[in-house]
Amino acid sequence: MAVATTNSEVAAPTEKKVVKKIIRRKRRPARPQVEPDFFTNEPPPQTGTTFNIWYNKWAGGDHEAYQQTKSKGRCNVARDSGYTKADGVSGSYFCLFFARGLCPRGADCMYLHRLPGPYDVSAPNVDCFGRDKFSDYRDDMGGVGSFMRQNRTIYIGRIHVTDDIEEIVARHFAEWGPIERIRVLNSRGVGFVTYVNEANAEFAKEAMAHQSLDHDEILNVRWATADPNPMARAREARRIEEQAAEAIRRALPAEFVAEIEGKDPEARKRRKLESSYGLEGYEAPDEIHFAQGPSAVNPAGRRGFEVEYQERPLIEDGTVGETEPEAQEGNQQQPAQSAGVFSSSTLAALGRAKVAVASKPAAPASTGPLVAYDSDSDE
C-alpha cells in the first residue's frame, strides 16, 4: 500500500509594501467678486452741501444718511479666496476691496485674497491693508485706527434685538478669524467682539461695515475704546507679557529655556547646587544667578570682566619712578635689619625726607554774636 503524505504547513504571507501617496491639491485662483464695469464714474447722491472732488463725496451735511446706506457687496471667504500675484511677493498686504466684496481683478490683483493668519504681522504704523495709522483715533472711533495701542476689539451698533442675538453675532463675526471674547448688550443692541489677532479685527471691521445680519439692519462698526475695567487691563498686560515671553523662547536655545523654566530635572538640580554658593537651604533668584558683570556673584557671569590687580611699588627713597626689579636688587644688596616695627631701609628713607609740617592757624576771635548756629555750651 502506498502511503500519501500531506504537508500541513502554511506558507507565510508575503509582506506588502505600503506606499503612501501624497496628493497635493493645487490652489485655485481667486475669482473676481464683481464685474469690471460695476464701478461707475457717476457722482454719489447728494448728502451734504459741498462736494469734495478729491474724495469724491459730499461734505458739510448729515453723515447719518451715508451710514444708513447698505454696502453693495459682501465677502464670501470660502468662495472668493484664492491665490493672486501677491502670493509670490513677500510682505504683501491684504486687498481692501476683497474684504468688502468688491474686487473685480481676481487672480490678477496685487494684494492678498485670503484671511489674515497668526503669522501675518505688519508694521505697527500700518494696518493689514497697508494704510497708514494715526497717533490718535477719530472722534467717531472710525477710520484706520491708532498706532499708540494694539486694539483687537471692534464695536458693533444697530443690532436687531432678538432672543438669540448672541448666537447671531458669534456666527457672523466668526467668519473673519478666531475670536477671544464676545460681549453683547441685549437691551441696547450693541456688541463688542475681541479677536485673537489684531489683523483679523482690522479685516472684520472693513468686511462687516454697513452689512446686515439675519435681519435688514445696517450695522455701525467702529473701533472700541479702551476698557476701563481693571481686570481687562490686567488681562491685556498679561497677554502682552506672554507674547514677549514666547518671542524670547523662539530666539533662545531650547536647553537654555528649559533650564530657566525648570522643565529639565537635571538642570534644576544643577541650578540648585550652583546657586546655593555654599549656603545650606539658600537658592539665589534669577536676577542674581544670571547677572553678568565684574560684581556678579556667579563665576560664569564674571567671565570676560576680570581686572588684573597691580600693586603699586612702594616709595623707598622719595621717588615714584623706581621699578620693581630695581627695588628687588636694592633689597638684595642691603638686607633689611629689623629694628623694632620699622626696618632700617624705612628709617633711612624717613631720615632723608624733609617734611615741613604747617602749623594749624589759630581760630579768629569772635567779633559778634552767633546767629542761627550752635553755642559752646551743651545747654
C-alpha atoms as one frame of an Amber mdcrd trajectory, in Angstrom:
protein
   0.000   0.000   0.000   1.287   3.433  -0.872   1.122   5.963   1.942   0.331
   9.506   0.857   1.889  12.227   2.963   0.373  15.675   3.213   2.150  18.862
   4.260   0.071  20.889   6.702   2.469  23.862   6.834   1.002  27.090   5.534
   3.283  29.437   3.624   3.918  32.730   5.403   2.115  35.609   3.727   4.389
  37.979   1.920   4.509  41.474   3.377   3.039  44.075   1.091   4.949  47.285
   0.752   2.787  50.183   1.785   3.217  53.165  -0.466   1.907  56.499   0.781
   0.711  58.698  -1.962   0.650  62.383  -1.176  -1.914  64.261  -3.172  -1.142
  67.925  -3.377  -4.124  69.871  -4.411  -3.425  72.877  -6.487  -4.671  76.111
  -5.063  -7.393  77.701  -7.020  -7.082  81.236  -8.322  -9.062  83.993  -6.709
 -12.223  84.750  -8.584 -13.467  88.273  -9.377 -16.152  89.281  -6.936 -17.855
  91.823  -9.214 -17.733  92.668 -12.904 -15.150  95.240 -14.042 -17.883  97.606
 -15.234 -19.560  97.512 -11.826 -17.842 100.710 -10.736 -19.235 103.750 -12.490
 -17.959 107.309 -12.521 -21.321 108.757 -11.561 -21.137 111.085  -8.571 -22.734
 109.807  -5.384 -26.156 111.097  -4.336 -26.106 114.426  -2.573 -25.916 114.064
   1.201 -24.261 117.394   2.059 -23.767 120.952   0.909 -20.220 120.768  -0.568
 -18.868 118.153  -2.996 -15.229 117.175  -2.412 -13.698 116.262  -5.784 -10.597
 114.811  -4.112 -12.500 112.237  -2.033 -15.469 112.029  -4.454 -18.078 112.563
  -1.749 -20.273 115.237  -0.228 -19.282 117.135   2.910 -20.951 119.558   5.255
 -24.192 117.660   5.613 -25.717 114.912   7.671 -23.449 111.862   7.689 -26.190
 109.682   9.100 -27.598 109.145   5.602 -24.262 107.750   4.470 -24.119 105.425
   7.431 -27.609 104.116   6.683 -26.596 103.136   3.134 -26.150  99.384   2.873
 -22.928  98.034   1.395 -23.046  96.926  -2.238 -21.180  93.658  -1.674 -20.069
  91.164   0.941 -17.022  88.918   1.047 -17.520  85.160   0.994 -14.194  83.714
   2.132 -14.995  80.106   1.238 -15.884  81.032  -2.323 -13.837  84.145  -3.154
 -10.421  83.399  -1.595  -7.553  82.085  -3.725  -4.047  82.868  -4.896  -3.152
  86.142  -6.580   0.000  87.798  -7.844   0.695  88.986  -4.301   1.329  85.424
  -3.069   4.694  85.412  -4.809   5.780  88.673  -3.189   6.806  88.656   0.463
   5.332  91.368   2.653   2.201  91.875   0.556  -0.863  93.425   2.130  -4.471
  92.273   2.003  -6.956  93.578  -0.530  -9.357  96.145   0.898 -11.875  95.617
  -1.887 -11.734  91.854  -1.317 -12.703  92.400   2.327 -15.653  94.496   1.182
 -16.605  92.000  -1.520 -15.984  94.408  -4.401 -12.692  93.349  -6.034 -13.019
  92.928  -9.843  -9.429  91.786 -10.537  -9.445  88.285  -9.053  -6.171  86.409
  -9.625  -4.616  89.491 -11.262  -4.890  91.520  -8.049  -1.668  92.760  -6.499
  -2.983  92.153  -2.955  -3.814  89.020  -0.961  -7.270  87.443  -1.260  -7.486
  85.441   1.937  -7.951  85.854   5.677  -5.031  87.040   7.858  -3.262  84.284
   9.746  -1.368  84.260  13.053   1.944  84.978  11.274   0.658  87.819   9.097
   2.069  90.630  11.236   2.532  94.042   9.650   4.341  97.129  10.910   2.746
  98.951  13.878   2.193 102.136  11.849   0.086 100.462   9.119  -2.893  98.126
   9.129  -3.224  94.810   7.304  -4.332  96.665   4.150  -1.199  98.854   4.093
  -2.961 102.072   5.143  -1.108 104.470   7.453  -2.368 104.721  11.012  -2.564
 107.914  13.075  -1.422 108.824  16.555  -4.966 109.094  17.863  -8.400 107.777
  16.981 -11.056 109.805  15.251 -13.854 111.317  17.290 -16.304 108.713  15.996
 -13.754 105.853  16.512 -13.829 105.087  12.782 -11.126 105.094  10.151  -7.867
 103.198  10.140  -7.068 103.467  13.847  -4.129 104.451  16.022  -0.621 103.058
  16.347  -0.354 104.073  20.011  -2.006 100.871  21.266  -2.899  97.450  19.930
  -6.668  97.290  19.527  -8.266  93.903  18.870 -11.836  94.819  19.818 -14.471
  96.264  17.488 -17.773  97.867  18.411 -20.983  96.803  16.640 -24.052  99.015
  16.826 -27.618  98.911  15.467 -28.033  95.164  16.019 -31.613  93.933  15.736
 -32.621  92.797  19.237 -33.819  89.196  19.367 -33.636  86.329  21.838 -30.703
  84.679  20.054 -28.723  87.878  19.452 -25.514  86.439  20.934 -25.603  83.380
  18.671 -26.207  85.557  15.592 -23.301  87.888  16.366 -20.930  84.991  17.085
 -21.891  83.166  13.888 -21.416  86.159  11.573 -18.214  87.552  13.086 -16.508
  84.158  13.470 -16.059  84.095   9.678 -13.155  86.559   9.881 -10.851  84.811
  12.327 -10.564  83.245  15.794 -12.468  85.144  18.485 -11.261  85.548  22.032
 -14.301  87.096  23.691 -17.805  88.348  22.758 -19.952  90.639  24.851 -23.451
  91.655  23.742 -25.755  94.156  25.458 -29.140  92.679  24.595 -31.260  95.631
  25.640 -29.242  98.185  23.641 -28.457  96.190  20.509 -24.707  96.731  20.977
 -21.892  94.196  20.916 -18.119  94.010  21.421 -16.062  91.354  19.642 -12.408
  90.770  20.590 -10.283  88.799  18.132  -7.121  86.867  18.920  -5.090  88.790
  16.321  -5.248  92.485  15.521  -5.124  91.830  11.764  -8.352  89.825  11.962
 -10.037  92.695  13.812  -8.954  95.130  11.084 -10.247  92.774   8.393 -13.573
  92.191  10.179 -14.145  95.926  10.676 -13.988  96.560   6.923 -15.833  93.361
   5.982 -18.828  93.966   8.265 -19.177  97.740   7.828 -22.716  98.613   6.659
 -23.655  94.919   6.473 -26.738  93.100   7.752 -27.000  90.065   9.997 -30.122
  87.872   9.879 -32.381  90.905   9.579 -32.371  94.060   7.461 -30.471  96.182
   9.953 -27.421  98.159   8.820 -24.539  97.702  11.247 -22.400 100.514  12.596
 -18.925  99.014  13.068 -16.290 101.107  14.852 -13.177 100.653  16.948 -13.842
 100.039  20.636 -12.492 102.414  23.247 -10.136 101.261  25.991 -11.860  99.071
  28.558 -11.835 100.838  31.953 -12.242  97.541  33.798  -9.079  96.854  35.874
  -9.401  93.119  35.258  -9.467  93.696  31.489  -6.369  95.888  31.687  -4.531
  93.294  33.756  -5.545  90.605  31.292  -4.247  92.661  28.357  -0.955  93.345
  30.142  -0.577  89.637  30.893  -1.237  88.776  27.252   1.467  91.205  26.075
   3.921  89.651  28.547   3.103  86.187  27.220   3.730  87.388  23.675   7.126
  88.764  24.675   7.977  85.544  26.533   7.042  83.453  23.511   9.257  85.581
  21.277  12.158  85.088  23.709  11.561  81.320  23.769  11.862  81.173  19.994
  15.063  83.226  19.987  16.935  81.299  22.728  18.166  77.686  22.585  15.739
  75.033  23.816  18.036  73.724  26.566  18.587  77.226  27.947  14.822  77.893
  28.040  14.224  74.535  29.754  16.840  75.394  32.382  15.304  78.786  33.114
  11.738  77.498  33.300  12.750  74.489  35.421  11.473  71.859  32.967  14.761
  69.918  32.863  15.193  67.949  36.155  18.962  67.602  35.780  19.356  71.304
  35.057  17.122  72.035  38.037  19.369  70.030  40.361  22.496  71.631  38.937
  20.974  75.072  39.302  20.061  74.386  42.917  23.639  73.361  43.716  25.295
  76.220  41.822  23.025  78.943  43.178  23.455  77.919  46.819  27.053  79.284
  46.898  27.905  77.051  49.849  24.934  78.160  51.959  22.628  75.371  53.049
  18.997  75.941  52.098  19.711  79.060  50.007  18.918  79.446  46.313  19.754
  82.703  44.572  16.988  84.281  42.454  17.302  84.614  38.692  18.381  88.265
  38.716  21.383  87.352  40.906  22.263  83.948  39.474  22.195  85.067  35.822
  23.707  88.520  36.407  26.762  89.496  34.380  29.496  91.979  35.158  32.567
  92.421  37.357  30.430  92.348  40.531  28.401  89.246  39.603  28.211  86.502
  42.215  28.125  83.694  39.676  31.634  82.948  38.308  30.182  82.406  34.824
  28.784  85.944  34.893  32.191  87.448  35.728  33.812  85.732  32.778  35.292
  88.352  30.485  35.147  91.115  33.116  38.255  90.155  35.102  40.589  93.027
  36.078  44.174  92.158  36.988  45.225  93.696  40.280  48.515  95.577  40.014
  50.182  96.579  43.264  51.794  99.999  43.204  55.537  99.919  44.053  56.477
 101.260  47.451  58.284 104.613  47.829  61.692 103.852  49.300  63.770 106.930
  48.535  61.073 109.517  47.854  60.945 108.823  44.074  57.962 107.168  42.366
  59.739 106.015  39.180  61.589 103.075  40.751  60.683  99.823  39.109  60.090
  96.505  40.816  63.343  94.776  39.612  65.480  97.688  40.798  63.796  97.601
  44.174  64.481  93.886  44.449  68.179  94.422  43.608  68.443  97.127  46.262
  66.890  94.818  48.792  69.411  92.125  47.912  72.415  94.483  48.265  71.194
  95.948  51.547  69.460  93.287  53.561  66.858  94.624  55.909  67.696  94.607
  59.580  64.711  94.654  61.786  64.845  97.340  64.443  61.523  97.337  66.078
  58.454  97.835  63.994  60.146  99.612  61.042  63.013  98.230  59.006  66.345
 100.025  58.620  65.605 100.989  54.997  62.346 102.595  56.053  64.047 104.554
  58.845  66.770 105.739  56.448  64.175 106.950  53.949  62.329 108.831  56.673
  65.606 110.444  57.831  66.463 111.710  54.324  62.984 113.107  53.701  62.442
 116.697  54.755  58.810 117.136  55.646  57.597 120.563  56.623  54.575 120.435
  58.874  52.437 123.509  58.648  51.184 124.823  61.916  47.439 124.956  62.390
  46.169 128.533  62.085  44.586 129.942  65.145  40.860 130.466  65.145  39.905
 134.134  64.648  38.374 135.899  67.553  34.635 136.266  67.508  33.600 139.753
  66.533  29.873 139.401  67.002  27.076 137.205  68.276  26.415 133.804  66.615
  23.233 133.812  64.609  21.460 130.515  63.726  24.386 128.399  64.857  25.046
 126.170  67.847  26.551 127.549  71.082  29.570 126.361  73.026  27.556 125.139
  75.994  25.613 121.873  75.896  22.560 123.562  77.244
